[in-house]
């Protein structure tokens, strides 16, 4: 080789990061030349004339060394992946944060591709009888490839899929999916109709991930409280629990039974609907098991049946048998189904003794809204209480009242908020909460839409 020696080539290769193996076949037997070869990591230095057996032995030795390195590398990669799986599980579920004695550096988390600017935990499960070939993957739902696990990590826990979203891009895609999914009219048999999904709030550090997980995990157990057609529950829909959490009691049972009995005798539809709605809200926030809630509702209906039969002496009133009531409530998947079932029994009693017109029922609904606007009122929730299909009631409401259901509620809330703003000692965010807007920014937006100015500007005008 003109100008460069074999040692020069090896030196240049090493300087450029090449980690391959070298064998030198040389006519030089000079010790300094061999010493330089050793310095640059030459595996074998053979002088000419070459012994072919010696060269083959050298090649076989290098081959075996390379194979051992590959096996070691594969084992290390496997151990790292297993270690990552364990650490990921412990980070998300909170075991790492609460009971960790080892310290990992930022570089360690970077090497495991766990570092990001923001995180969010999502849990989903599939139900129903959708065939496997129609099941959607989470990558399909978010429309991302997740190459190299850059967008999310996942594992299974108690037959539920736990997803850790990583980074702003993944969270934006998830928001887009939620916005689309929650508005979709899902056809029966659609694979998406078999999904139930919950999510905790976004967090910005690894040691807070478990907080997002705990919220999502709490919500996945609350599918019982979803309304018809609901497939998602987010952290904003967590029940408010405190040291004074509501509990199921005989006093509450008797209160609701007596109220329903009295309103039924008076044929007061609006108060019956209000009572059923109040009972549903109470059960949504109790700190009790689903089993206890089912038993409570069973007792309510059985006691109501006994009261009504005594009042009407078993005439003109038709109730299901006790065993049918127990069986239906025990096997219902959702709270709204049971409330609707009770509502149907109550409605049949009122229909026996009442010939209310369409307009009088709408008056009852308006009365109900005016007295419950501060609650999370939804057309799908109250329609069954008045004996209507939600789609039909929505059309009827718009036709008779002149605006849609949600717009009417917004108007009532804004009108009540204007009265509250006249009281200077109530802060704007408190006004927002009192009229049913949990998000003060959303309240500002709605107020400006209907009044033309912000709540603060409206209050300022009142001073003049």
LOLORO-347074 format. One record per atom (N, C-alpha, C): residue in one letter; z, x, y. Coordinates in pm, whole numbers, plus 32768, in hexadecimal, padded with zeros to 4 digits. Layout:
BEGIN
AZXY
...
END
This chain:
BEGIN
X800080567F88
X800080008000
X80008059807C
X7F97805280CA
X7F9080A68142
X7FF8807C81A9
X803780DD81E9
X809580CB8259
X811D80958230
X8125803981D1
X81A6800081A7
X81C380218116
X823F803E80F9
X82698054806E
X829C7FD08034
X82B47FD17FB2
X82ED7F5A7F72
X83757F377FAC
X83C47F9F7FCC
X84477F878008
X84387F44808F
X83D27F6E80DD
X83B97F308160
X839C7E9B8151
X83487E7980F0
X83267DED80D7
X83A37D9B80B4
X83F77DD5805D
X84717D8F8035
X84CE7D7D80AD
X84DA7DE780FE
X85317DDF8175
X85027D7081D3
X847E7D6C81EE
X84477D068249
X845E7C7A8210
X84497C6A818D
X845C7BE8814D
X84EE7BBA8159
X854A7C1B8141
X85D87BF8814B
X85FC7BD281DB
X85C77C19823C
X85E37BFC82C8
X85B17B7282F0
X85497B4582AD
X85117AC182CB
X854F7A528276
X85B97A75822B
X86057A1181E2
X85D779F78154
X857D7A45811F
X854D7A2F8097
X85B97A5C8034
X85DA7A037FD5
X86477A1E7F77
X86157A327EE8
X85957A4B7ED8
X855E7A5E7E52
X858F7ADF7E0F
X85687AEF7D92
X85907B647D44
X851F7BCB7D46
X85457C4C7D45
X84E27CB97D47
X84F87D187CD2
X84887D457C9A
X84887DB57C3A
X842B7E1E7C74
X84597E9A7C7D
X84057F067CB0
X83D07F587C3B
X834C7F6A7C3A
X830A7FC37BDC
X82D680377C30
X831580A97C23
X82F781177C81
X82E3819B7C39
X829281EE7C7D
X828182767C4B
X82EA82D37C86
X8338829D7CE8
X83A182EF7D26
X842082E87CD4
X845B835C7CBE
X84DD835F7C7C
X854783947CDB
X8520839B7D5C
X857B83CE7DC2
X85F583717DCF
X866D83AC7DD2
X86E9835C7DD5
X86F683097E54
X86CC833F7EC7
X86D882F67F46
X868082797F45
X860C82837F05
X85B182117EFB
X85F181A37EA5
X862B81CC7E35
X866F816D7DDC
X86E981327E21
X872E81887E72
X87A381587EBB
X877E80EA7F1F
X870C80FC7F64
X86DB80987FC4
X86B780177F7B
X867E80257F04
X86597FAF7EB5
X86D67F5E7E91
X873E7FA27E6A
X87BB7F5F7E47
X87F57F177EC1
X87E97F577F37
X881F7F1D7FB2
X87DC7E977FD3
X875C7E887FB1
X87137E0D7FCE
X87127DAB7F59
X87677DC37EF8
X877A7D647E8D
X870F7D647E23
X86CE7DD47E0B
X866A7DDE7DA0
X86B27DD37D19
X867E7D7D7CC3
X86BF7D637C42
X86AE7DD87BE0
X86367E157BE3
X861A7E7C7B7F
X85B97EE47BB9
X85D77F627BA0
X85847FD07BD4
X8550801E7B5A
X84CC800F7B40
X8491804F7ACB
X842E80BA7AFA
X843881307ABE
X83DB819C7AE3
X836781A17A81
X82F881C87AB5
X827F81D47A64
X828582557A11
X8247825B79A0
X81FE81EE795D
X825D8181792C
X822E81027932
X8284808F7916
X828E80747881
X8307805E7855
X8321803077CC
X831A7F9677CE
X82B77F5D7788
X82A17ECC778D
X831B7E7E775B
X835C7EAF76F5
X83D37E6A76C3
X84427E68772B
X844E7ED87772
X84B47EE177DB
X84957E7E784D
X84157E71786F
X83EC7E1378D9
X84067D8378AD
X83E47D62782E
X83FD7CDB77FB
X84927CBA77FB
X84E47D1C77D6
X85757D0777D8
X85A57CE87866
X856E7D3278C7
X85947D1D7953
X856E7C907981
X84F77C64795B
X84C87BDF7983
X851C7B727941
X853B7B8478C1
X858E7B21787C
X861A7B1978B9
X864F7B8E78DF
X86D47B91791D
X86D47B4479A1
X866B7B5979F2
X86607B137A73
X864E7A7C7A5C
X85FB7A5879F6
X85E579CD79D7
X8669798879B3
X86B879C7795E
X8737798D7935
X8796797F79AB
X879579E37A03
X87EA79DE7A7B
X87C179697AD6
X873D79567AE6
X870D78E87B3A
X873378617AFF
X872778557A7B
X874A77D77A3A
X87DE77B77A4A
X8831781E7A41
X88C1780A7A54
X88DF77DC7AE3
X889878187B44
X88AB77F17BCF
X888277607BE6
X881177397BA8
X87E276AF7BB7
X8846764D7B7B
X887B76717B06
X88DE761A7AC7
X895B760E7B1D
X898676807B53
X89FC767F7BAA
X89E3762D7C28
X8969763D7C5F
X894575F37CD8
X8942755C7CBD
X890A75357C49
X890674A87C25
X899374707C14
X89EA74C07BD5
X8A7474947BC2
X8ABC74837C47
X8AA574E47CA0
X8AE474DD7D25
X8AB474617D6F
X8A3174457D69
X89F973CF7DAC
X8A35734F7D73
X8A45734E7CEB
X8A7F72DA7CAA
X8B1172C77CD4
X8B5D73377CD5
X8BE9732F7CFE
X8BF573027D8F
X8B9B73357DE4
X8B9E730E7E71
X8B8272797E80
X8B2172487E32
X8AFF71BA7E3A
X8B7371647E0A
X8BB4718F7D9C
X8C2971467D6A
X8C9B714C7DCF
X8CAF71C27E09
X8D1971D17E6E
X8CFC71797EE6
X8C7D71747F0E
X8C57711F7F7F
X8C72708C7F60
X8C5070627EE5
X8C676FD77EBE
X8CFB6FB37EC7
X8D4F700F7E98
X8DE06FF77E9C
X8E126FF17F2C
X8DE770557F7B
X8E13705B8007
X8DE16FE18053
X8D636FBA803C
X8D2A6F45807F
X8D7C6EC8805E
X8D9A6EB47FDE
X8DE96E407FB4
X8E726E407FF6
X8EB26EB57FF9
X8F386EBE8032
X8F376EB080CA
X8ECD6EE1810C
X8EC06ED0819D
X8EB26E3D81C1
X8E5A6DF8817A
X8E3D6D6D819B
X8EB36D12817B
X8EF16D268108
X8F5E6CCD80E0
X8FE46CF2811F
X8FEA6D678163
X90646D8D81A9
X90C06DE8815C
X909F6E0480DD
X90F66E5D808E
X90FB6EE780CC
X90876F1980FA
X90826F9F8135
X90D76FA881B3
X90CD6F438207
X91156F458287
X91AB6F368273
X91D26EE18213
X925F6EC28202
X92A96F2581A8
X92626F64814B
X92A56FB680E5
X925C703A80CE
X922B70788139
X91DB70F18129
X922E716D8147
X922771CF80EE
X926C724E8105
X920A72BE8121
X918B72AB80FB
X912673128111
X90E372FC8199
X90B6736881D4
X907173618255
X8FDF73888242
X8F8573358277
X8EF773568276
X8ECA736B8306
X8E7673D08319
X8E4573EF839F
X8DCD739783C0
X8DA6739C8440
X8D2F7353846C
X8CB57383841F
X8CB074058403
X8C3F743E83B8
X8C387403832B
X8CAF73EB82EE
X8CB273B08269
X8C757324826A
X8C9C72D582CD
X8C67724D82D7
X8BD2725082FA
X8BA972B2834B
X8B1B72BF836A
X8ACA72DE82EC
X8AFF73388299
X8AB8735E821F
X8AAC72E781BF
X8B0B728981C8
X8B0672118175
X8ABB71A181BC
X8A8571BE8232
X8A38715D8281
X8A8A70E082A1
X8B0970F582C1
X8B61708682E3
X8B7C707C8378
X8B5770E083C5
X8B7370DD8454
X8B0C7089849E
X8B3B703384F9
X8AE36FE0854B
X8B2E6FBA85CA
X8AE76F7F862A
X8B266F5986A8
X8B6E6ED4869E
X8B4B6E838636
X8B8A6E008627
X8B7A6DD28596
X8BDA6D818567
X8BDA6D5284DC
X8BFA6CBD84D9
X8BD06C7D846C
X8BF56BF18455
X8BEF6BD583BF
X8C526B8D838D
X8C576B6E82FD
X8C256AE082E6
X8BCD6AD38286
X8B946A53825D
X8BB06A4081C8
X8BD969C881A1
X8BED69A88113
X8B9A692D80F3
X8B4F69338086
X8B0568BB805F
X8B0D68A77FC9
X8AFF68297FA5
X8AFE68057F18
X8A90679F7F01
X8A6267977E85
X89FB67377E60
X8A3966CD7E07
X8A0B66537E19
X8A3D65E57DC7
X89CA65897DA4
X89E3652A7D4E
X897864D07D23
X892F65097CAB
X88BE64CE7C8D
X887264F37C14
X87E865287C37
X87E365847C98
X876365C07CBD
X874366307C5A
X86C966327C26
X86A366977BC3
X869D67207C02
X86B267887BB0
X86BC68117BE1
X863F683E7C2A
X85CA68127BFD
X854F68427C3B
X853A680C7CC7
X858F67AB7CEF
X858467747D76
X85F267A77DD2
X864A67FA7D9F
X86B8682B7DF0
X8687688D7E5A
X86C668867ECE
X86A668DF7F3C
X870569567F3C
X86D169CB7F5F
X87256A3F7F75
X874E6A408008
X87BB6A878025
X87E96A8E80B0
X87816AD28109
X87366B3280CF
X86CB6B72811D
X86606B0D8143
X86486AAA80EC
X85E76A41810C
X861969EB8180
X869B69D0817E
X86D5697B81E7
X86CE69BF8270
X86EA6A408274
X86EC6A8682F4
X86646AC08319
X86086AC182B9
X85826AF882D1
X85896B8C82F8
X85DD6BD882B1
X85E56C6982C6
X85DF6CAF823E
X85AE6D2B823F
X859D6D7581C2
X861C6DBC8197
X86726DDF81F7
X86EF6E2881DB
X86D76EAC8194
X866B6EF181B8
X864C6F72817B
X86BE6FD48195
X86EE70128127
X875C70728132
X87E07034815B
X87EF6FB08149
X886A6F6A816E
X888E6F7D8201
X882C6F858258
X88476F9982E6
X88756F19832A
X88516EA482F4
X886F6E258337
X88EA6DDF82FF
X89006DE8827D
X89786DA98244
X899B6DE681BD
X8A196DD28197
X8A4C6DF88113
X8A766D7780CE
X8A7F6D7A8049
X8AA36D008003
X8AEA6D1D7F80
X8B3D6CC07F54
X8B7A6CC57ECF
X8BA66C377EAC
X8BCF6C237E2F
X8BFB6B9F7E04
X8C916B9D7DF1
X8CCD6B2E7E18
X8D5D6B1B7E0B
X8D756A8B7DDF
X8DB06A767D68
X8DCB69EF7D35
X8D4E69967D36
X8CDE69CF7D06
X8C5F69867CFD
X8C27695D7D85
X8C57699E7DED
X8C2369867E73
X8BE66A077EA8
X8B7C69FB7EF6
X8B376A6F7F2D
X8B726A937FB5
X8BA66B0E7FBF
X8BE26B3E803C
X8B806B9F807E
X8B5F6B8480FB
X8AFF6BD48146
X8B426C1081BF
X8B2F6C9481D4
X8B5B6CD6824F
X8AE06CF582A2
X8ACE6CAB830F
X8A5F6CC5836A
X8A836D3D83C1
X8A236D9883D4
X8A3D6E13841F
X89D96E218491
X8A0D6E28850B
X89B66E42857D
X89846DC685C3
X89606DD78642
X89356D688697
X88B86D248662
X885C6D72862A
X87DF6D3885F7
X87FC6CD48588
X88506CFA8528
X88706CA184B7
X88B86C2484E8
X89146C338549
X895D6BBF857B
X89026B6085C8
X88A06B988612
X88406B428658
X87EB6AF385F5
X87C16B358589
X87726AF08523
X87C56A8084E1
X88456A9C84CD
X889D6A378492
X88AE69C084F1
X88BB69DB8573
X88C5696F85D5
X8846691A85D6
X87D3695E85CE
X8754691685C9
X874D68BE854D
X877968F584DC
X877868A88460
X87D3682D846B
X884C683F84A2
X88A967D084B0
X886E67628509
X8834678C8579
X87F9672C85D6
X878D66D98591
X873F671A853B
X86D366D584F4
X870A66818480
X876566BA8436
X879A667B83BC
X87E765FB83DC
X883966008448
X888E658F8469
X883E651984A0
X87C3653384CF
X876F64C88505
X8708649584A0
X86FE64D9842F
X869864B583CC
X86B8642F838A
X865063E38370
X865B636C831D
X86386398828F
X869E63B58240
X868763EB81BA
X8664637A8159
X85F8638E8110
X85D0632C80AC
X8624633D802E
X863A62CF7FEB
X868762D57F6E
X863E632C7F08
X868763897ECC
X864B63E57E6E
X862164687EAB
X862864747F31
X860664F27F72
X866D655D7F4D
X864265DA7F32
X86A366437F12
X870B66567F80
X86E266457FFE
X87416656806D
X87AC65E9806C
X878E6578802C
X87EF650B8026
X8861652B7FC6
X885265977F7A
X88BA65BE7F1A
X8916662A7F51
X890466507FD0
X895666B8800D
X89C9667B805E
X8A3E66B88053
X8AAB669E80B2
X8ADA672580E4
X8AE067338168
X8AF367B681A5
X8B5E67B08210
X8BB468178214
X8C1B6821827B
X8C1768AC82B9
X8C4C68B88332
X8C4A693A8375
X8CC1694883D4
X8CF669C483DA
X8D6269E38437
X8D2B6A1484BC
X8D846A318519
X8D556A5C859C
X8D296AEF8598
X8CCD6B1785F0
X8CA06BA385F5
X8D126BFF8622
X8D166C7885E9
X8D796CDD860F
X8D326D628629
X8D756DBB8670
X8D316E35869C
X8D666EB4865A
X8DC26EA885FD
X8DF36F2085BA
X8E086F058526
X8E016F7184D7
X8E0E6F648446
X8E946F2B841C
X8EFF6F518464
X8F846F23843B
X8FA06E938464
X8F3F6E4F84A3
X8F4F6DC284C5
X8EF86D67846D
X8EA86DA48417
X8E4B6D5583C4
X8E966CEE8370
X8F0A6D12833F
X8F536CB782E7
X8F796C35832F
X8F876C3A83B6
X8FA76BC18402
X8F346B5D83FA
X8EBA6B918406
X8E436B3D83F9
X8E3A6B05836B
X8E5A6B588308
X8E566B2E827C
X8EBC6ABF8262
X8F366ACF8294
X8F9E6A6D827A
X8F7969E482B3
X8F3769E38328
X8F0969658362
X8E9E6925830A
X8E3C697482E1
X8DD06940828D
X8E0769108206
X8E68695A81CF
X8EA26936814D
X8EF268B48158
X8F3A68A381C7
X8F83682681DE
X8F2467B081E6
X8EB467C5822A
X8E536759823F
X8E08673481C0
X8DED67968168
X8DA0677880EF
X8DEE67188095
X8E72671980A3
X8EC666BF8054
X8ECF66348093
X8E916625810C
X8E9D65A68155
X8E1A65558152
X8DC9656B80EF
X8D4F651C80E3
X8D6E648880D7
X8DE2646980A2
X8E1063DF8093
X8E1063948118
X8E1F63DF8188
X8E2C639F820C
X8DA763948256
X8D3A63BF8219
X8CB863B8825D
X8C8863278267
X8C36630F82D0
X8BF9628B82DD
X8B786288828C
X8B3C62158280
X8AC46204822F
X8A54625F8260
X8A1862AA8201
X89A863018223
X89CF63868260
X8A4F639F826F
X8A7C641D82AC
X8A7C648C8244
X8A3F64FF8269
X8A366570820D
X8A7865EE8241
X8AAB65EA82BA
X8AE8666282F3
X8B6C66408337
X8BC966A08334
X8C456697837E
X8C5D671F83C0
X8C76671E8442
X8C8F679A8489
X8D1C67A484BC
X8D40681A84EC
X8DCA68368516
X8DFC67D68582
X8DA2679E85D4
X8DCD6741863C
X8E0066BD8601
X8DE566A48581
X8E0E66278541
X8E89663984E8
X8ECD66AA84F7
X8F4A66BD84AE
X8FB2665B84E1
X9001661F8488
X906B65C484B6
X90D666118501
X911865CD855D
X9181660D85AC
X92036605855F
X922F6677852B
X92AD667C84E1
X931566C78535
X9390669B852E
X93FC66DD8579
X947D66D1852A
X94E967018567
X956B66F58524
X959266628515
X9553660D8567
X956C657D855F
X94F86534851B
X94BD657484B7
X9449653C8473
X946964B38439
X9403645B843B
X941463D68404
X942063DD836D
X947263888337
X9480638182A6
X947562EF827B
X944C62DB8201
X9442625381CB
X94CE621C81B4
X94E461A181E0
X9569616581D2
X955D60D081B6
X95C760968180
X95CC60068166
X95CB5FB781E9
X96065FF18251
X96065FAD82D3
X95785F978306
X9524600082FA
X94995FF48324
X944E5F8F82CD
X946A5F94824C
X942A5F3681EF
X94485EA68218
X94C85E888230
X94F15E018256
X94B85DDA82DF
X94B25E3B833A
X947F5E1F83C0
X93EE5DF183BB
X939A5E3C8372
X930C5E19836A
X92F65D98831D
X93415D8382B3
X93335D078264
X93595C8D82B8
X93CA5C9682FF
X93F75C268352
X93955C0A83C4
X93625C768401
X93025C65846F
X92835C20843E
X924E5C4D83CE
X91D45C118398
X91EC5B7F8370
X92605B658335
X92805ADC830D
X92845A7F8387
X92C85AAB83F2
X92D65A5A846A
X924F5A4384AE
X91FE5AAD84BA
X917D5A9E84FD
X911C5A4A84AB
X912B5A508428
X90D759FD83D2
X90F8596983E4
X9178594B83EF
X91A158C08404
X916D588B8489
X916B58E484ED
X913958BC8572
X90A258C8857A
X906558F98510
X8FD3590F850B
X8FA55968857F
X8FF859CA85A0
X8FDD5A238612
X8F905A9E85DF
X8F0B5A9685E7
X8EB75AFF85AF
X8ECC5B8685F4
X8ED75B828678
X8EE15C0286BF
X8F625C4C869D
X8FCF5C008689
X904D5C428667
X904F5C7085D5
X900B5C248580
X8FFE5C5284F5
X8FB05CD584F0
X8F405CDB853C
X8EEE5D558541
X8F3E5DC9857A
X8F8B5DAE85E5
X8FDD5E188622
X90455E4C85C0
X907F5DF28574
X90E65E198513
X90AB5E7084A4
X90375E478472
X8FF55E968408
X8FCD5F1F843E
X8F9B5F2384B8
X8F755FA384F4
X8FEF5FFC8509
X905D5FC1853A
X90D8600D8550
X910E604384CC
X91065FF28462
X9134602083DE
X90DD609383AD
X905A608A83C2
X900060F68398
X901F617783E3
X9037616D8467
X905861E384B7
X90DE621E848D
X913E61C98470
X91C161F68441
X91B3624583BF
X916662108360
X9155625382DF
X910562D582EE
X90AB62D98350
X905E63538368
X90BB63C68390
X912963A783D4
X917F6410840A
X9202642483BE
X921763DB8350
X929463EE8307
X9291647082B8
X930364AA82A9
X93106525825C
X9337650081CD
X92DA64C28187
X92F3649280FF
X927764A980AA
X928864A38028
X921964B87FCB
X91BC643F7FCA
X914064567F9C
X90E063EA7F8F
X911463817F2D
X915763AD7EC5
X918F63507E63
X91F462F37EA4
X924863297EFC
X92AC62D77F41
X926A62727F9D
X91FD629C7FDC
X91B462418036
X917661CE7FE7
X913D61EC7F73
X910561827F1E
X9172611D7EF6
X91E761507ED0
X925460F87EA7
X928160A17F1C
X928660DB7F95
X92AC6092800D
X924B601D8025
X91CA6039801E
X91655FD28035
X91675F667FC9
X91825F907F4E
X918E5F2E7EE1
X92025ECF7EFB
X92735F087F25
X92E95EB57F42
X92CF5E577FB7
X92865E89801D
X92665E348091
X92195DB88064
X91AE5DCD8017
X91595D5D7FF1
X91A15CFF7F8F
X91ED5D377F33
X92355CE17ED3
X929F5C8E7F19
X92E65CCB7F79
X934C5C817FC3
X930D5C18801E
X929A5C3D805C
X92535BDD80B1
X92235B66805D
X91F15B837FE6
X91C55B187F8C
X92395ABA7F6C
X92AE5AF17F50
X93225AA07F30
X934A5A497FA7
X93485A858020
X936D5A398099
X930E59C580B0
X928B59DE80A7
X9227597780C2
X922C5908805A
X9241592D7FDE
X924958C77F74
X92C1586B7F88
X932D58A37FBC
X93A358507FD8
X938857F0804B
X9343582580B2
X932857D48129
X92CA57618109
X925E578080BF
X91F9571B80A3
X920856DB8019
X927656F97FD6
X929456BB7F54
X922256CA7EF0
X91E257427EF4
X917757647E95
X90FB570B7EA2
X90F356BB7F0B
X907E56647F1B
X901E569F7F80
X8F9D568F7F67
X8F3356B77FC4
X8F2A574E7FD8
X8F81579E7F9E
X8F80582F7FB1
X8F6458737F2C
X8EFF58C87F2C
X8EDA590D7EAF
X8EEA59A47EBF
X8F4759DC7E72
X8F5E5A6C7E72
X8F355AA57DEB
X8F095B267DE8
X8EF55B677D65
X8F7A5B707D1B
X8F725B837C98
X8FED5B947C4A
X90325C157C71
X90B35C1C7C52
X90FF5C967C71
X90C25D117C2E
X90985D017BB1
X905E5D747B6A
X8FDB5D9F7BA9
X8F8C5D3F7BDB
X8F0D5D617C1D
X8F265DAC7CA0
X8F8D5D807CEA
X8FB15DC47D68
X8FDD5E537D4B
X90355E647CEA
X90675EE97CC7
X8FF55F447C9A
X8F9D5F0E7C46
X8F2F5F5E7C12
X8ECE5F887C81
X8EAE5F2C7CDB
X8E4F5F4C7D47
X8E875FBA7DA2
X8F025FAB7DCD
X8F3D600E7E2A
X8F4D60957DE6
X8F7260947D68
X8F8761127D1F
X8F0561607D0F
X8E94611B7D02
X8E16615E7CE6
X8DBA616A7D5F
X8DE9613F7DD3
X8D99614F7E4E
X8D9E61E17E7B
X8D2B62127EAA
X8D23629E7ED3
X8D5062B47F64
X8D4D624A7FB5
X8D65625C8044
X8DC761F4807A
X8E0D621B80E2
X8E6A61C08125
X8E1F614A8161
X8DAB616481A0
X8D6260F681E1
X8D3A608B817C
X8D1E60B380FE
X8CFA60518097
X8D6F5FF2807C
X8DE7602A8079
X8E5E5FD8805D
X8E7D5F7C80D3
X8E735FB2814D
X8E895F6081C4
X8E235EEF81CA
X8DA65F0E81A9
X8D3E5EA781A7
X8D5C5E3E813D
X8D8D5E6B80CB
X8DB15E0F805E
X8E205DAF808C
X8E865DE580CE
X8EF25D918103
X8EBA5D32816D
X8E615D6881C2
X8E245D18822B
X8DD75CA281F1
X8D925CB98183
X8D445C4E8144
X8D9F5BDE8110
X8E135C0880D9
X8E725BA280A8
X8EA95B51811C
X8EC95B988188
X8EFF5B5581FE
X8E965AF9823C
X8E1A5B298242
X8DAE5ADA827E
X8D975A588230
X8DA05A6181AD
X8D8A59E8815C
X8DF2597E817B
X8E6D59AA819A
X8ED7594B81BE
X8EB9590B8245
X8E91595E82A6
X8E75592A832C
X8DFB58CF832B
X8D9758F482DC
X8D1E58A282D6
X8D3A5817829C
X8DA1580F824A
X8DC5578E820E
X8DF7572C8277
X8E35576282E1
X8E74570C8344
X8E39571B83D0
X8DC6575B83DD
X8D9357778462
X8CFD576A8468
X8CCC573E84D9
X8C3C573584F1
X8C19577D8573
X8C4957F58584
X8C3558418600
X8BA258598618
X8B7A58518695
X8AF0586B86BC
X8AD958FF86CC
X8A57592286D3
X8A3459AF86E7
X8A6E59E48768
X8A68599787D6
X8A9759C68858
X8B2D59DD8859
X8B7959878814
X8C0B59988813
X8C315A1887C8
X8BE65A3A8761
X8C025AB58717
X8BE25B2E876E
X8B755B2887B9
X8B575B968815
X8BC35BA38880
X8BFA5B3488AD
X8C695B39890C
X8CE15B8188CD
X8CF75B64884D
X8D645BA88807
X8D4B5C3E87FF
X8CCE5C6587E5
X8CAB5CF487DD
X8CBF5D388863
X8C975CF588D0
X8CAB5D2D8957
X8D3F5D3B8976
X8D8C5CD8894F
X8E1D5CDF8962
X8E575D558915
X8E255D64889C
X8E555DD28847
X8E355E588887
X8DBA5E6988BA
X8D935EE788FA
X8DE95F028974
X8E005E9B89C6
X8E4E5EAD8A41
X8EDD5ED68A25
X8F0D5EB789AD
X8F975EDB898B
X8FA05F558930
X8F2D5F8A8909
X8F2E600088B0
X8ECB606B88DB
X8E9B60668957
X8E3660C58985
X8E656156897D
X8EE8616B8983
X8F1D61F48982
X8F1B623188F6
X8EFE61E18890
X8EF562138807
X8E65623987E5
X8E5462768771
X8DCF62A28745
X8D84622A8709
X8D5561D1875F
X8D1361568732
X8C826174870E
X8C5A61478699
X8BCF6154866E
X8B9E60CD863B
X8B2160AF8654
X8AE760318629
X8AF260218592
X8ADA60908548
X8AE0608B84B5
X8B6C60698483
X8BD2608984D4
X8C5C607384AB
X8C895FE484C5
X8C665FAD853A
X8C9B5F28855C
X8C435EB5852F
X8BC15ECF8516
X8B675E6284EE
X8B9B5E178473
X8BC55E5D8407
X8BF55E158391
X8C725DC283AD
X8CC45DED840E
X8D3E5DA3842D
X8D1F5D198465
X8CAA5D0B84A2
X8C815C8A84D9
X8C195C44847F
X8C055C7D8408
X8BAB5C3E83A8
X8B195C5483C2
X8AF65CC38403
X8A6B5CDF8424
X8A3B5D6183E4
X89BA5D6683CA
X89775DE483AC
X89695E32842F
X89825EB5842E
X89845F0384AA
X88FD5F0384F1
X888F5F0A84A5
X880A5F0B84E2
X87EE5E878528
X88105E1884E5
X87F95D948521
X88515D7F859B
X88D15DA6858F
X892D5D948600
X88FF5DE68678
X88C95E5D8660
X88995EB086CD
X88285E6D8719
X87CA5E3286D0
X87595DEB8710
X878B5D6F875A
X87E55D25871A
X881C5CAC8758
X886A5CCE87D6
X88B85D3787CF
X89095D628841
X88AF5D8488B8
X88485DD4889F
X87ED5DFC890B
X87A65D838948
X877D5D2688F2
X87345CB18921
X878B5C588979
X88065C3F8950
X885E5BE38998
X88A15C268A10
X88D05CA089FF
X891C5CE48A69
X88BF5D288ACD
X884A5D538A9F
X87EA5D918AFA
X87EE5E288AFB
X88425E638AAA
X88455EF48A97
X88795F118A0B
X885E5F8D89DC
X88865FAA8953
X891C5FC18948
X894B5FC388CE
X89DA5FCA88B0
X8A1C604588EF
X89E260BB88DA
X8A1D6137890C
X8A1E613B89A4
X89B3610989E2
X89AC61068A73
X8A1760AB8AAD
X8A2F60398A6C
X8A975FDD8A9B
X8B2160208A96
X8B3C60678A27
X8BBC60AC8A1B
X8BCB61158A88
X8B5E61628AA1
X8B6261C68B0C
X8B8261858B93
X8B4361138BAF
X8B5C60CC8C2D
X8BEE60A28C39
X8C25606B8BCC
X8CB160408BCF
X8D0E60B78BE3
X8CF161248B9E
X8D44619C8BAD
X8D3E61D38C3B
X8CC761D78C75
X8CB9620C8CFC
X8D0061B28D61
X8CF4612D8D4F
X8D3860D18DAA
X8DD060E38DA4
X8E0560F38D2D
X8E95610B8D1F
X8EBB61948D57
X8E6461F88D47
X8E83627D8D7C
X8E89627B8E14
X8E3762288E55
X8E3A621E8EE8
X8EC161EB8F18
X8EF9618D8ECD
X8F7E61598EF0
X8FE861C48EE0
X8FDB62128E75
X903D627E8E5D
X903262EC8EC5
X8FB863088EF4
X8FA463708F58
X8FE3634C8FDD
X8FFF62CB8FF2
X904362A1906D
X90D462D0906E
X910762F28FF8
X919063268FEF
X918C63BE8FF7
X91B663F39067
X91A564829082
X91F764DB9025
X925D64A48FE5
X92B464F78F8F
X9278650D8F03
X920664CC8EE3
X91C764DE8E5F
X915365418E6C
X915765AC8E20
X90EF66118E25
X906E65DB8DE6
X8FFD66188E0C
X8F7B65E78DDD
X8F7265EF8D46
X8FA2665C8D0A
X8F9866688C78
X8FEF66008C32
X905E65D58C74
X90B2656C8C3B
X906B64E58C43
X902464CE8CB0
X8FD464548CBE
X8F6C644F8C4F
X8F2A64C28C38
X8EC464CC8BD0
X8EFC64A48B48
X8F7164D78B26
X8FAE64B98AA4
X8FD764268A9B
X900C63F08B08
X903E63668B06
X8FD062FF8AF2
X8F59631E8B22
X8EEB62BD8B13
X8E9662D88A98
X8EBB633D8A47
X8E77635189C6
X8E1663C489BE
X8E1064198A26
X8DBA64908A21
X8E12650A8A07
X8E086540898F
X8E5965B4896D
X8E2A663289B4
X8DA7663889D0
X8D6C66AC8A14
X8D5C668C8AA8
X8DA566D58AFE
X8DA466B88B8E
X8D1B66D38BCB
X8CD167368B96
X8C4A67518BC9
X8BED66DA8BAE
X8BFD669E8B39
X8BAD66298B16
X8BD165B38B70
X8C5165A78B91
X8C7E653F8BEE
X8C3E65538C78
X8C3B65CF8CA8
X8BFB65EE8D28
X8B6965C18D26
X8B2565E28CB9
X8A9765C18CAC
X8A81652A8CAF
X8AD264DF8C64
X8AC5644E8C5F
X8AE8640E8CE5
X8B53643F8D25
X8B7F64078DA4
X8B1264188E0E
X8AD964908E13
X8A7064AA8E76
X89F464568E5A
X89D8643D8DDA
X896463ED8DB5
X8972635E8DEA
X89E863238DDE
X89FA62988E02
X8A2A62828E92
X8A6E62E78ECB
X8AA562D78F52
X8A5263238FB9
X8A12638F8F8D
X89BE63DD8FE8
X8A0264579021
X8A8664609011
X8AD264D5903F
X8B3764FA8FD4
X8B7465708FE3
X8BD6659D8F81
X8C5B65548F96
X8CB465558F30
X8D3865168F40
X8D87654F8FB6
X8D7E65D48FC8
X8DC666139037
X8D9065E390BD
X8D0D65D790C8
X8CD065A79144
X8CF46515915D
X8CF864C690F3
X8D1D64389100
X8DAD642D9134
X8E06647C90F9
X8E9364799124
X8EA064A691B4
X8E51650A91DB
X8E55653D9265
X8E2B64D192C7
X8DC7648192A2
X8D99641692FA
X8E0463AC9310
X8E5C639A92AC
X8EC3633392B5
X8F2963519322
X8F3163D0934B
X8F9363F793B0
X8F6963CC943B
X8EEB63A6944C
X8EB9638594D2
X8EA562EF94E3
END
